[in-house]
Amino acid sequence: MIKFLLKGILRDKSRSLLPIIVISLGVFLTIFMSGWMKGIFTDMVDMNAKFTTGHVKIMTRAYAENEKQIPNDLALLDAENWMQKLNTEYPDVEWVQRIHFGGLIDVPDANGETRAQGPAMGKAVDLFSENTNEPERMNITKSLVKGVMPSKSGEALISDEFAERFGVKLGDKVTIFGSTMYGSMMFQTFDVTGTISFGISMLDRGAIIVDIKDAQKALDMEDATSEILGYFKGSSYDDIRADSLKADFNGKYSNIDDEYSPQMFKLTEQGILKEMLARGENMTSIMVFIFIIAMSIVLWNTGLLGGLRRYSEYGVRLALGEEKGHIYKTIIIEAIIIGFIGSVVGTILGVGACYYLQENGIDFSAMMKNVDMMMPPVYRAIVTPDLFYVGFIPGLVAMTLGNALAGYAIYKRKTATLFKELEV
C-alpha cells in the first residue's frame, strides 16, 4: 500500500508539492534557528569561561559577595599552596590564577608630565610560564593589532582603542595609578609592547594586560590572587561535572563562618549566565511548538482544499465498498510520507545553512560597540547531532495533524447519498 501511495504522491504533484514546500520551509527554519541559537549561546558560554568565569572559579566568600567592586583586599591568600592542592586533588582540571585591578592609565609626554589619562581595567594572567595556555585561551596573540607579546617583566599590552585615542605608540611607557591590596597608593610603569582588540566593547575599553607576577608585585599581593579558575582538560563545560567538583571542594575547604575561606562557584552560577542558558535551552522547544502549530494550520487548510479536489475520488472509493476507516488510514499514511519527504529536504537545507554559518558566521561587531555584555562579535551556528532529527518532529506532526483534521470530513459522508452525489 505504501508503494502505491508513494506512486500517487510522485505522479500527482498538486497533491504533494505545496505541503512538501511548506514542511521543508518550516523544518529548515526550525533547524536553522535551533543551530544558530545554540551556536550563539555556546560561544557566549565559551567566551565567558575563557575571560571571566572559568568552568569553575574559586574566590574567598567575602570577595565573591563584592566581586563587581574588585576588592583585592579580600583576595585569596597562600595562592601557591592552593594551586598545589588543587593540582594534586583534581588533576583532570587545569588551574590558573587571575588578578583583576582597576585604576588610571597615565601617559607621560617627553618631559615626563601627564599628557593624557584614562580609566583602566587591568587583567593579570600567566604570560611567561613554560606550559601556560593563557595567551591562547584568551585569544591574546590573535587579538594583537600592533606590536608583539610581552617577553619579560615590566611589559604590557594595552587596548588599541585607548592607544589610538591618546596617541600611545609601541615602546612608550605608561603608568598605572591604583591601590594595593592593603589600601596604599600604587604607581607602576610598564613598557607598551603591543595593542590588542578583542572585538568586544566590554573588554576593549581601557584594557591593560600584564603578567601575574608583575601585578602581584605592584599590588602587594605576593602569593595572593583575586581568583583561581579551573578548566576541564580536554572537554567543554559540563554542568554535572562542575556540580560534583563544587560539592566536593566546598565540603572540604569552605567554611560558612569564615569570610576569608575559599568557595567554589560553577560557571552557570556566575552573573546572568544561568538564566541565559536556561532561556537558550528552551528556545528550541518553543520554536518547534510554534512551527508545529503554524504549519498544522496551513496544512489543515491545504488538506481541506485537497479534500474538496478529491471529493469525488473519496466518494467513488466509498461507493465501491471501501471502509471509511481504511480511507482515513491511507490519508494519514500519505501525510506521513509527504511529511517525511519534506522533513528530509528541510533537514538537508537547515543543516547545510548551519554548517555554513559555523564556518563563516555573521559579524555583528559594528552593532555591538555599546553592548556591556560578554557577547561574541561574530555569531556562528553549531552543527550538533540533534539537528539531524529535531526537524522531523514539526515536519511529521504538523503534516499528520493537518491531514487528520481535514480527513475527518470523510466520516460525515453518507453512503446512501453517494450515487446521487456522483451523478454526472
C-alpha positions as CSV (number, residue, x, y, z in Angstrom):
1,M,0.0,0.0,0.0
2,I,2.8,2.4,0.8
3,K,4.4,1.8,-2.6
4,F,1.0,2.5,-4.2
5,L,0.6,5.7,-2.2
6,L,4.2,6.8,-3.0
7,K,3.5,6.4,-6.7
8,G,0.4,8.5,-6.3
9,I,2.3,11.3,-4.5
10,L,5.0,11.4,-7.1
11,R,2.6,11.4,-10.1
12,D,0.1,13.9,-8.7
13,K,2.2,16.9,-8.0
14,S,-0.8,19.0,-7.0
15,R,-1.4,16.6,-4.1
16,S,2.1,16.9,-2.6
17,L,4.1,19.9,-3.9
18,L,2.6,22.6,-1.7
19,P,2.7,20.5,1.5
20,I,6.3,19.5,0.8
21,I,7.3,23.1,0.3
22,V,5.5,24.2,3.5
23,I,7.1,21.4,5.6
24,S,10.5,21.9,4.1
25,L,10.4,25.6,4.9
26,G,9.2,25.0,8.4
27,V,11.8,22.3,9.1
28,F,14.5,24.5,7.6
29,L,13.6,27.4,9.9
30,T,13.4,25.1,12.9
31,I,16.8,23.6,12.3
32,F,18.5,26.8,11.3
33,M,17.2,28.8,14.2
34,S,18.0,26.0,16.6
35,G,21.5,25.6,15.4
36,W,22.1,29.3,15.3
37,M,20.8,30.0,18.8
38,K,22.8,27.0,20.2
39,G,25.9,28.3,18.5
40,I,25.4,31.8,19.9
41,F,24.9,30.5,23.4
42,T,27.7,28.0,23.1
43,D,30.1,30.8,22.0
44,M,28.8,33.1,24.8
45,V,29.5,30.4,27.4
46,D,32.9,29.6,26.0
47,M,33.9,33.3,25.9
48,N,32.7,33.9,29.5
49,A,34.5,30.8,30.6
50,K,37.8,31.9,29.0
51,F,37.8,35.5,30.1
52,T,35.9,35.7,33.4
53,T,34.2,32.7,34.9
54,G,36.3,29.6,34.1
55,H,34.4,26.3,34.2
56,V,34.7,26.7,38.0
57,K,36.0,29.6,40.0
58,I,37.4,29.8,43.5
59,M,37.3,33.1,45.5
60,T,37.0,34.0,49.1
61,R,33.5,34.2,50.4
62,A,33.9,38.0,51.0
63,Y,35.4,38.6,47.6
64,A,32.5,36.8,45.9
65,E,29.9,38.9,47.6
66,N,31.6,42.1,46.3
67,E,33.1,40.8,43.1
68,K,31.9,43.6,40.9
69,Q,34.0,46.1,43.0
70,I,37.2,44.0,42.5
71,P,38.0,44.0,46.2
72,N,41.6,42.8,46.2
73,D,41.9,43.4,49.9
74,L,39.6,40.3,50.2
75,A,41.8,38.2,47.8
76,L,42.7,34.6,48.3
77,L,46.0,34.2,50.3
78,D,48.5,31.4,50.2
79,A,47.8,31.0,46.4
80,E,50.7,28.7,45.6
81,N,49.7,26.3,48.3
82,W,46.2,26.2,47.0
83,M,47.4,25.6,43.5
84,Q,49.4,22.6,44.6
85,K,46.4,21.2,46.5
86,L,44.1,21.7,43.5
87,N,46.6,20.1,41.0
88,T,47.1,17.1,43.3
89,E,43.4,16.5,44.2
90,Y,41.9,17.4,40.9
91,P,44.5,16.6,38.2
92,D,41.9,16.4,35.4
93,V,41.3,20.2,35.8
94,E,43.7,22.9,34.6
95,W,44.0,25.6,37.4
96,V,45.1,29.1,36.7
97,Q,45.4,32.3,38.8
98,R,43.9,35.6,37.7
99,I,44.1,39.1,39.2
100,H,41.8,41.9,38.3
101,F,42.5,45.5,39.1
102,G,41.3,49.0,38.2
103,G,42.8,52.4,38.1
104,L,44.1,55.1,35.8
105,I,46.5,54.8,32.9
106,D,48.8,57.9,32.8
107,V,50.5,58.7,29.5
108,P,53.5,61.0,30.0
109,D,54.9,63.4,27.4
110,A,58.6,63.8,26.5
111,N,59.2,65.8,29.8
112,G,57.6,63.1,32.0
113,E,54.5,65.3,32.5
114,T,51.0,63.9,32.2
115,R,49.9,64.1,28.6
116,A,46.7,62.0,28.9
117,Q,44.8,59.9,31.3
118,G,42.1,57.3,31.1
119,P,40.4,54.7,33.2
120,A,41.9,51.2,33.1
121,M,40.6,47.7,33.7
122,G,43.6,45.6,34.3
123,K,43.8,41.8,33.9
124,A,46.9,39.9,35.1
125,V,47.4,36.4,33.7
126,D,50.3,34.0,33.5
127,L,52.2,35.1,30.3
128,F,55.6,33.7,30.9
129,S,55.4,30.2,32.5
130,E,56.7,27.4,30.3
131,N,53.5,25.5,30.0
132,T,51.0,28.3,30.2
133,N,47.9,28.2,28.0
134,E,46.6,31.6,29.0
135,P,47.6,33.6,25.9
136,E,45.9,31.0,23.6
137,R,42.9,30.5,25.9
138,M,42.1,34.3,25.9
139,N,43.0,34.6,22.3
140,I,45.5,37.3,23.1
141,T,48.0,36.5,20.4
142,K,45.4,36.6,17.6
143,S,43.9,39.8,19.0
144,L,47.2,41.7,18.6
145,V,46.6,44.7,16.4
146,K,50.2,46.1,16.6
147,G,53.4,45.0,18.2
148,V,54.3,41.8,19.9
149,M,53.5,39.8,23.0
150,P,55.4,40.9,26.2
151,S,58.5,38.8,26.7
152,K,59.8,40.0,30.0
153,S,58.7,41.6,33.3
154,G,57.6,45.2,33.1
155,E,56.0,44.9,29.7
156,A,52.3,45.2,29.0
157,L,49.6,45.2,26.3
158,I,47.0,48.0,26.1
159,S,43.7,48.4,24.3
160,D,44.1,49.5,20.7
161,E,41.2,51.8,21.2
162,F,42.9,53.5,24.1
163,A,46.2,53.8,22.2
164,E,44.5,55.4,19.2
165,R,42.6,57.8,21.4
166,F,45.6,59.1,23.4
167,G,48.3,58.6,20.8
168,V,50.2,55.8,22.7
169,K,52.9,54.3,20.5
170,L,54.8,51.0,20.8
171,G,57.7,51.3,23.2
172,D,56.0,54.2,25.1
173,K,55.8,54.0,28.9
174,V,52.5,54.1,30.7
175,T,51.9,54.3,34.4
176,I,49.1,52.6,36.3
177,F,47.7,54.5,39.3
178,G,45.6,52.5,41.7
179,S,45.6,51.0,45.2
180,T,47.3,48.0,46.6
181,M,45.8,45.0,48.4
182,Y,46.4,46.9,51.7
183,G,44.8,50.2,50.5
184,S,48.0,52.2,49.9
185,M,48.6,54.1,46.6
186,M,50.2,52.1,43.7
187,F,52.2,53.5,40.9
188,Q,53.7,51.1,38.4
189,T,55.2,51.8,35.0
190,F,55.1,49.4,32.1
191,D,56.5,49.4,28.6
192,V,53.9,49.0,25.8
193,T,54.9,46.2,23.5
194,G,51.6,45.9,21.7
195,T,48.0,46.8,21.4
196,I,45.0,44.5,21.4
197,S,41.4,44.5,20.2
198,F,39.1,41.6,21.2
199,G,36.2,43.0,19.3
200,I,34.2,43.1,22.5
201,S,33.4,46.6,23.8
202,M,33.3,45.4,27.4
203,L,37.0,44.2,27.1
204,D,38.4,46.9,24.8
205,R,37.6,49.9,26.9
206,G,40.9,50.8,28.6
207,A,42.1,47.2,28.9
208,I,45.6,46.5,30.0
209,I,47.1,43.0,30.3
210,V,50.2,42.3,32.3
211,D,51.9,39.2,33.7
212,I,50.5,38.0,37.0
213,K,53.9,38.2,38.8
214,D,54.1,41.9,37.8
215,A,50.6,42.5,39.2
216,Q,51.4,40.7,42.4
217,K,54.5,42.8,42.9
218,A,52.7,46.1,42.1
219,L,49.6,45.4,44.2
220,D,51.5,44.0,47.2
221,M,49.8,40.7,46.5
222,E,52.7,38.3,46.8
223,D,51.4,34.8,47.0
224,A,47.8,36.1,46.7
225,T,45.3,36.1,43.8
226,S,41.9,37.5,43.1
227,E,40.6,34.2,41.9
228,I,41.6,30.7,40.8
229,L,39.9,29.4,37.6
230,G,39.5,25.8,36.7
231,Y,39.1,24.4,33.1
232,F,38.2,20.8,32.4
233,K,41.1,19.3,30.5
234,G,40.2,18.0,27.0
235,S,36.5,18.8,27.2
236,S,34.0,21.7,27.2
237,Y,31.9,22.8,30.1
238,D,29.9,20.0,31.8
239,D,27.4,21.2,34.4
240,I,27.0,17.8,36.1
241,R,30.8,17.5,36.4
242,A,31.1,21.1,37.7
243,D,28.4,20.4,40.3
244,S,30.3,17.3,41.6
245,L,33.6,19.2,41.7
246,K,32.0,22.2,43.5
247,A,30.3,20.0,46.1
248,D,33.5,18.1,46.9
249,F,35.7,21.2,47.2
250,N,33.2,23.3,49.3
251,G,32.6,20.3,51.5
252,K,36.3,20.0,52.3
253,Y,37.5,23.6,52.4
254,S,34.7,26.2,52.6
255,N,33.6,27.4,56.0
256,I,30.4,29.5,56.1
257,D,31.6,31.2,59.3
258,D,34.9,32.3,57.8
259,E,34.5,35.1,55.2
260,Y,38.1,34.5,54.0
261,S,37.6,30.8,53.4
262,P,37.6,29.7,49.7
263,Q,34.4,29.0,48.0
264,M,34.0,27.4,44.5
265,F,31.4,28.5,42.0
266,K,30.5,26.8,38.8
267,L,30.1,28.7,35.5
268,T,26.3,28.8,35.5
269,E,26.2,30.4,39.0
270,Q,28.0,33.5,37.9
271,G,26.4,36.6,36.5
272,I,23.2,36.0,34.5
273,L,24.6,33.0,32.7
274,K,22.2,30.6,34.4
275,E,19.1,32.5,33.2
276,M,20.6,33.0,29.7
277,L,21.5,29.3,29.3
278,A,18.1,28.2,30.6
279,R,16.5,30.5,28.1
280,G,18.7,29.2,25.3
281,E,17.7,25.6,26.1
282,N,14.0,26.5,25.9
283,M,14.4,28.2,22.5
284,T,14.3,25.0,20.5
285,S,11.2,23.6,22.3
286,I,9.4,26.9,21.8
287,M,10.3,27.2,18.1
288,V,9.3,23.6,17.5
289,F,6.0,24.2,19.2
290,I,5.3,27.4,17.2
291,F,6.2,25.8,13.9
292,I,4.0,22.8,14.6
293,I,1.0,25.0,15.3
294,A,1.7,27.3,12.4
295,M,2.3,24.5,9.9
296,S,-0.6,22.5,11.2
297,I,-3.0,25.3,10.4
298,V,-1.5,25.8,6.9
299,L,-1.6,22.1,6.2
300,W,-5.1,21.8,7.6
301,N,-6.3,24.3,5.1
302,T,-4.2,22.6,2.4
303,G,-5.8,19.3,3.4
304,L,-9.3,20.8,3.2
305,L,-8.6,22.1,-0.3
306,G,-7.2,18.8,-1.3
307,G,-10.2,17.1,0.2
308,L,-12.5,19.2,-1.9
309,R,-10.5,18.5,-5.0
310,R,-10.5,14.7,-4.2
311,Y,-14.1,14.8,-3.1
312,S,-15.3,12.6,-6.0
313,E,-12.4,10.2,-5.6
314,Y,-13.3,9.5,-2.0
315,G,-17.0,9.2,-3.0
316,V,-16.1,6.5,-5.6
317,R,-14.0,4.6,-3.2
318,L,-16.8,4.6,-0.6
319,A,-19.3,3.6,-3.2
320,L,-17.2,0.7,-4.2
321,G,-17.3,-0.5,-0.6
322,E,-14.0,0.7,0.8
323,E,-14.4,1.4,4.5
324,K,-14.2,5.0,5.8
325,G,-11.5,3.9,8.3
326,H,-9.3,2.5,5.6
327,I,-9.6,5.7,3.5
328,Y,-8.8,7.7,6.6
329,K,-5.8,5.4,7.3
330,T,-4.4,5.9,3.8
331,I,-4.8,9.7,4.2
332,I,-2.7,9.5,7.4
333,I,-0.1,7.3,5.8
334,E,0.1,9.6,2.8
335,A,0.6,12.5,5.2
336,I,3.4,10.7,7.0
337,I,5.2,10.0,3.6
338,I,4.8,13.6,2.5
339,G,5.9,14.9,5.9
340,F,9.0,12.6,5.8
341,I,10.0,13.8,2.3
342,G,9.5,17.5,3.4
343,S,11.5,16.9,6.6
344,V,14.4,15.3,4.8
345,V,14.6,18.2,2.3
346,G,14.3,20.8,5.2
347,T,16.9,19.0,7.3
348,I,19.4,18.9,4.4
349,L,18.9,22.7,3.8
350,G,18.9,23.6,7.5
351,V,22.0,21.6,8.4
352,G,23.7,23.0,5.3
353,A,22.9,26.5,6.3
354,C,24.1,25.8,9.9
355,Y,27.3,24.3,8.7
356,Y,28.0,27.4,6.5
357,L,27.4,29.7,9.5
358,Q,29.5,27.5,11.7
359,E,32.5,28.0,9.3
360,N,31.9,31.7,8.5
361,G,29.5,33.3,10.9
362,I,27.9,36.8,10.7
363,D,29.9,39.7,12.0
364,F,27.8,41.9,14.3
365,S,30.7,43.8,15.8
366,A,29.6,47.1,14.3
367,M,26.3,46.8,16.1
368,M,27.8,45.9,19.5
369,K,30.0,48.8,20.2
370,N,27.9,49.9,23.2
371,V,27.0,46.4,24.5
372,D,28.2,45.8,28.0
373,M,27.7,42.1,28.0
374,M,30.3,39.4,27.2
375,M,28.9,38.6,23.7
376,P,30.9,37.2,20.7
377,P,31.3,39.8,17.9
378,V,30.8,37.1,15.3
379,Y,27.6,35.0,15.6
380,R,28.1,31.4,14.5
381,A,25.8,28.4,14.3
382,I,26.8,25.0,15.5
383,V,26.0,21.6,14.0
384,T,25.0,19.1,16.6
385,P,23.6,15.5,16.3
386,D,20.1,16.6,17.4
387,L,19.8,18.9,14.3
388,F,19.5,15.8,12.2
389,Y,16.3,14.6,13.8
390,V,14.7,17.7,15.5
391,G,13.2,18.9,12.2
392,F,11.2,15.6,11.8
393,I,9.2,16.5,14.9
394,P,7.4,19.5,13.4
395,G,7.5,18.0,9.9
396,L,5.7,14.8,10.7
397,V,3.5,16.0,13.4
398,A,2.2,19.1,11.6
399,M,1.5,17.2,8.3
400,T,-0.2,14.3,10.1
401,L,-2.2,16.6,12.3
402,G,-3.3,18.8,9.4
403,N,-4.4,15.9,7.3
404,A,-6.0,14.2,10.3
405,L,-8.2,17.2,10.9
406,A,-9.0,17.7,7.2
407,G,-9.6,14.0,6.6
408,Y,-12.1,13.7,9.4
409,A,-14.8,15.0,7.0
410,I,-14.9,11.5,5.4
411,Y,-16.8,10.2,8.4
412,K,-19.6,12.8,7.6
413,R,-20.2,11.3,4.2
414,K,-23.4,9.3,3.9
415,T,-23.3,6.1,1.9
416,A,-27.0,6.5,0.9
417,T,-26.4,9.7,-1.0
418,L,-23.1,8.8,-2.6
419,F,-24.6,7.7,-6.0
420,K,-26.7,10.9,-6.1
421,E,-23.5,13.0,-5.4
422,L,-21.6,11.1,-8.1
423,E,-24.3,11.6,-10.8
424,V,-23.0,13.3,-13.9
